[in-house]
Amino acid sequence: MSRFLPVAEPSIIPVRTNAVATHQPSRSPEQAGDRPSPGRSRLTFTGIVGAICMFPLRAIIETCVALRIHPNVLTLVGVIINVGAAWALASRRFLLAGVVMIVANIFDFIDGKVAHRLQLQSQFGAFWDSTLDRFSDLALLTGLIYLYSQLGRSDYVLIAALTLIFTIMTSYARARAESLVEKCKVGFMERPERIVLFMIGAFTNRMAGVLWVILLLSILTVANRIYYTYLALNGLPMPTTTGLKGAVTRAFFWTDERTTVPYDMWVIVILAFVWLTPPDWLGDPTATGAGLAGWIGERL
């Protein structure tokens, strides 16, 4: 969770700016816009899940604030733990990797909250957070690349490598775009979605399906950001969101916020694909049975 000094949240409507403008975004490229607009209902599937998860996180945040743990330390600890998750993935210990990722991303989530509570938001803190997030992403995918190479699966080495490339390009495209336009908050597959999918893949032994989802939606997200920036820089209108054409546009040129009904619909489609598609249909090199039960059975 990034930690810029608080400023007014810019609109999704692009405003042409100079590349050396003094405006600073309030959040890092991958984390901005993770709250619904004022007045928007959070009574959605993802909103309810988020609210439930906040109960234990509030206690952890309060403890860190009471101990005055510096948010930069929390960020670093989260990355180190994520390297442990990468090792577990590389060792084909998926269940362990899922547990470790949960712990790591608790630190990743609370660092920004602790920074706000302790009034320690800074531009360096945002830079530190965003940079170390990239290390975490690279570590997890590198662990999978190593695993698939050990299993002799060159096809999934390539898929994981392409996922790594487009994961980084997702962040870079937005960071570069926002040096030219006010905001480039488009595209579905951002870092929170990737991390949750990695956890689902680890716990259910459906990493192949997860990789395909992350790869394809990351490609789409990068394309969204390139197209959006092109339209914004040339003063062209954004695609329509009305009628049948608008529905297709809205699905594939993603501008909706999280914890909304359209977001929930995408989440349900993704989870259904990952869960209902048998791992062996995708040639999953880690598949040994029906999901988590088969994975545990092999190790017992």
Stockholm file with secondary structure:
# STOCKHOLM 1.0

chainA/1-300         MSRFLPVAEPSIIPVRTNAVATHQPSRSPEQAGDRPSPGRSRLTFTGIVGAICMFPLRAIIETCVALRIHPNVLTLVGVIINVGAAWALASRRFLLAGVVMIVANIFDFIDGKVAHRLQLQSQFGAFWDSTLDRFSDLALLTGLIYLYSQLGRSDYVLIAALTLIFTIMTSYARARAESLVEKCKVGFMERPERIVLFMIGAFTNRMAGVLWVILLLSILTVANRIYYTYLALNGLPMPTTTGLKGAVTRAFFWTDERTTVPYDMWVIVILAFVWLTPPDWLGDPTATGAGLAGWIGERL
#=GR chainA/1-300 SS CCCCCCCCCCCSSCCBCCTTCSCCCSSCTTTTTCSCCTTCCCCSHHHHHHHHHHHHHHHHHHHHHHHTCCHHHHHHHHHHHHHHHHHHHHTTCHHHHHHHHHHHHHHHHHHHHHHHHTTCCCHHHHHHHHHHHHHHHHHHHHHHHHHHHHTTCHHHHHHHHHHHHHHHHHHHHHHHHTTTBSCCCCCSCCHHHHHHHHHHHHHHTCHHHHHHHHHHHHHHHHHHHHHHHHHHHTTCCCCCCSHHHHHHHHHHSCCCCSSSHHHHHHHHHHHHHHHHSCGGGGTCTTCCSSHHHHHHHHHC
#=GC SS_cons         CCCCCCCCCCCSSCCBCCTTCSCCCSSCTTTTTCSCCTTCCCCSHHHHHHHHHHHHHHHHHHHHHHHTCCHHHHHHHHHHHHHHHHHHHHTTCHHHHHHHHHHHHHHHHHHHHHHHHTTCCCHHHHHHHHHHHHHHHHHHHHHHHHHHHHTTCHHHHHHHHHHHHHHHHHHHHHHHHTTTBSCCCCCSCCHHHHHHHHHHHHHHTCHHHHHHHHHHHHHHHHHHHHHHHHHHHTTCCCCCCSHHHHHHHHHHSCCCCSSSHHHHHHHHHHHHHHHHSCGGGGTCTTCCSSHHHHHHHHHC
//
